[in-house]
């Protein structure tokens, strides 16, 4: 969605949705950028964010990385094909490489930390709305390194990094359609142990069933 031109030919303010699970932080961000962008609304978790993006169709979503319900990456995965004109700018306290790269791989156009000033944030929002990629200075190197192949998948996906090596093994078999007994035979462990691993993976990834788990793995190209 492009900025709407005014009668003088000057584009109007960028429309923005603020997504963060801390109400005081959302209030602070709104106060910092009010009058320079058009804040359409706020959301505190994944479900609220998805509903708000689909309803409001903002040009830019200011998106925290860690959110109740699955994280910022889950928001982007659920809306990116439905509202392709909306762009995402991660605004996070974290400057960890795995958070930065995981978020960019999920679809964000930029990533800035919460030490950014109000003026810098408004500038970043404007640039992202125009299609530019925007990063806090030291974070750009993470992205270049990752896309040059210097990071392993577990290093660039913060959700995958939550899982143990054995849980990842079980996840791959589940995504290929194996039954618990079949996985147990492949890995040389008890079927109940497999079940326990699956429960742990579902809990860590905040998913509900095997179908969601399989889709999660396929989206990350963990299985062919």
Residue pairs with C-beta under 8 A, 6 or more apart in sequence:
1 15
1 57
1 59
1 85
1 86
2 11
3 11
3 12
3 13
3 14
3 59
3 129
4 11
4 12
5 11
5 12
6 12
12 38
13 36
13 37
13 38
14 37
14 38
14 59
14 60
14 125
14 126
14 129
15 37
15 38
15 40
15 56
15 57
15 58
15 59
15 60
16 33
16 37
16 38
16 39
16 40
16 58
16 59
16 60
16 61
16 62
16 125
17 39
17 40
17 41
17 42
17 43
17 49
17 52
17 53
17 56
17 58
17 60
17 61
17 62
18 26
18 29
18 30
18 39
18 41
18 42
18 43
18 62
19 42
19 43
19 44
19 48
19 49
19 52
19 61
19 62
19 63
19 64
19 67
19 72
19 75
20 26
20 29
20 42
20 44
20 62
20 64
20 67
20 91
21 44
21 45
21 64
21 66
21 67
21 68
23 44
25 114
26 42
26 44
29 62
29 91
29 121
30 39
30 42
32 117
32 118
32 121
33 39
33 118
33 121
33 122
33 125
36 122
37 60
37 122
37 125
40 52
40 56
40 58
41 52
41 56
41 58
42 52
43 49
43 51
43 52
44 67
44 68
45 67
45 68
45 69
46 67
46 68
46 69
46 70
46 71
46 74
46 75
46 78
47 69
49 61
49 63
49 67
49 75
50 75
50 78
50 79
53 61
53 75
53 79
53 83
53 86
54 79
54 82
54 83
57 83
57 85
57 86
58 86
59 85
59 86
59 87
59 129
60 86
60 87
60 88
60 89
60 125
60 128
60 129
61 75
61 86
61 87
61 88
61 89
62 89
62 91
62 121
62 125
63 72
63 75
63 76
63 88
63 89
63 90
63 91
63 108
64 72
64 90
64 91
64 92
65 71
65 72
65 73
65 90
65 92
65 94
65 99
65 102
65 103
65 158
66 72
66 92
66 94
66 99
67 74
67 75
69 206
70 205
70 206
70 207
71 158
71 159
72 88
72 90
72 92
72 103
72 106
72 108
73 102
73 103
73 106
73 107
73 158
73 159
74 206
75 88
76 88
76 106
76 107
76 108
77 106
77 107
77 219
79 86
80 86
80 107
87 109
87 128
87 129
87 131
88 107
88 108
88 109
88 128
89 108
89 109
89 110
89 111
89 112
89 124
89 125
89 128
89 134
90 100
90 103
90 108
90 110
90 111
90 112
91 112
91 113
91 114
91 116
91 121
92 99
92 103
92 111
92 112
92 113
92 114
93 113
93 114
94 100
94 113
95 113
95 136
95 138
95 139
96 158
97 142
97 145
97 146
97 151
97 155
97 156
98 155
98 156
98 157
98 158
98 161
99 158
100 111
100 135
100 139
100 142
100 143
101 142
101 143
101 146
101 151
101 155
101 156
101 157
102 156
102 157
102 158
102 159
102 160
103 111
103 158
104 111
104 143
104 146
105 146
105 156
105 157
109 128
109 131
109 132
109 133
109 134
110 124
110 127
110 128
110 132
110 133
110 134
110 135
111 134
111 135
111 136
111 139
112 120
112 121
112 124
112 134
112 135
112 136
112 139
113 136
113 139
115 136
116 124
116 136
124 134
127 134
128 134
135 143
145 151
146 155
146 156
153 160
153 220
153 222
154 160
154 161
154 168
155 161
157 220
159 204
159 205
160 168
160 220
160 222
162 204
162 205
163 171
163 201
163 204
163 205
166 187
166 197
167 197
167 200
167 201
167 204
168 222
169 187
170 183
170 187
170 194
170 197
170 198
170 201
171 201
171 213
171 217
171 222
172 217
172 222
172 223
173 182
173 183
173 186
173 187
174 183
174 198
174 210
174 213
174 214
174 217
175 213
175 214
175 217
175 218
175 222
175 223
176 223
177 214
178 186
180 191
180 194
180 195
180 198
181 191
183 191
183 194
184 190
184 191
184 193
184 194
187 194
198 210
198 213
201 207
201 213
202 208
202 209
202 213
205 213
205 216
207 213
207 216
217 223
